[in-house]
């Protein structure tokens, strides 16, 4: 039996340091909607990725809100259309890969579903 040798560039280190995610002060991290979202994520790596994508969503010029209550009280179809607009921008203007779009969509779907708003995922995925 021969053993494979790997150079240091091909081996993924499990002790890799990820950058800290800083949340802008305009996002209320003590609000129940945000706490529910963050608390429902079990993996620390997923939490960092989802928090960063949620921040991108919340700070997008298309999404304008003053409180989480205002954001969550919007009509489901308005929320869906904003997500679709962002996905179209990610795909056609910023030329982001499918995986980046998918992480964003999973983040948005998770945020709204954990706060009892059902989004039509099947419809939205057609725009990826």
Buried (B, 14 or more C-beta within 10 A) or exposed (E): EEEEEEEEEEEEEEEEEEEEEEBEEEBBEEBEBBEEBBEBBEEEEBBBBBBBBBBBBBEBEEBEEEEBEEBBEEEEEEBBEBBBBBBEEBBEEEEBEEEBBEBBBBBBBBBBBBBEBEBEBEEBEEBB
